[in-house]
Amino acid sequence: MVLFWHRRDLRIHDNAGRYQALKNNREVQPIFVFDTTILDRLPKNDQRVIFIHREITRLKKEYAKLGCDFRVFYGDPTKLVPQIANETKASAVYTNRDYEPKALARDKAVFESLENLNIEFKGSKDHVIFEKNEVLKADGTPYSVFTPYSRKWLEKLNSFYLRSYPNEKYLDSLHPSTTQSEIPSLKEMGFGEELFHPFPSREFDLEVIALYDQKRDLPSIKGTSKLGLHLRFGTISIRELARVGQKKNATYLKELIWRDFYQAILYHFPHSAQNSFRPEYDQIEWLNEEHLFQLWCEGKTGYPMVDAGMRELNATGYMHNRVRMVVASFLTKHLLIDWRWGETYFAEKLLDYDLASNVGGWQWAAGCGCDAAPYFRVFNPASQQQKFDPEARYIRKWVPEYGTPSYVQPCVEHKMARERAISHYKYHLNKG
């Protein structure tokens, strides 16, 4: 017997690690662990936990139809996975790789425990098209600028990298079971079951993708696919989506390249998870005024585009991509609040939160990341509104008091804030 450990790949079809386990072994036992080292840090109404629990329930039903028991555990995977492997006399544990620093540390601990038990630990590439050292400069070093990375990415791309893994061919390799184990309930794990907002569909909207380059910057319409949540937890295949992007819209495919790029940055430069990619930016002394941060969190800054975005995030766990740039620039430039404060807030609220992309986006906005917007580029929220929401449809949806005397006054004045940000950055960057 071998184990296949589902993580951010909550699907049966086109699953690379699962395919390798099924193809090369008999009696593959699928497992999942609700990781207490992650769950213990989350609010007890975290919507992502509800999403995962629903997807695990769906997956368990799919496995049951195949005559297999999908076993689901609750605890610390660094202890549980070796224990389960040992108890089931598994010869190997298969999984799909994750590139976040904490995930790498977890997998290192699991590998070492399994090695002591003479059990193999085998990883596969699944949630990116290119990983680790697959897209490098000619001298073998990693890219830190997107445009040449994307050029090399596209040069390297061929049908081999986009092919689906035919898991269905080897379903008879699943470990058969006539009984079904229980899934730990949300209540047993200390989480609520109240859903604040419906989860986005996993279905590819081909028309949206086909028109993506024309409509993606308009927050008042459905111009983006809203598949981030499903990509994050692997309920859809990145290879399938990349094939659609390749066929339907080059701009959409470019967004998937950005996703690979930020995963590669995090893998090669793990310090960027907590610190500025460009170390000199850690010299900046942020003002970090807590009352202004609270106004930003609540969507009460007096800047309609910013407020609409934050209220959309708080209500739905989603924010339009264009608006994410506006609110991030506002926090770091207008308010001079540390990008990590904003990144942490997004980490708590975003359904599609992904460490690599979130850190990359925040550092881009703050000017301290790889290939970032220069520090003297300060988004004007009013100009962004005029350009991308000229009729204020998006704004009125989330800020109903907009245009009435009850709407709050701006918490800072734009011209002053812009000039202050540029001089503040310049002073601290030149100080070193």
ABEGO torsion letter per residue (X at the ends): XBBBBBBABBBABGBAAAAAAAAABBGBBBBBBBBAAAAAABBAABAAAAAAAAAAAAAAAAAAAAGBBBBBBBEBAAAAAAAAAAAAGBABBBBBBBABAAAAAAAAAAAAAAAAAGBBBBBBBAABABBEAABBBAAGBBBABAAAAAAAAAAABBAAAABBBBAAAAAAABBBBABBBBBBBAAAAGBBABBABBBBBABBBAAAAAAAAAAAABAABBABAGAAAAAAAGABBAAAAAAAAAAABAAAAAAAAAAAAAAAAAAABAAAAABBABAAAAABBBAGBAAAAAAAAAGAAGBAAAAAAAAAAAAAGBBBAAAAAAAAAAAAAAAGBBAAAAAAAAAAABAABBAAAAAAAAAAAAGABBGBBBAABBBBAAAAAAAABAAGAAAAAABAABGBAABBBBABBAAAAAAAAAAAAAAAAAAX
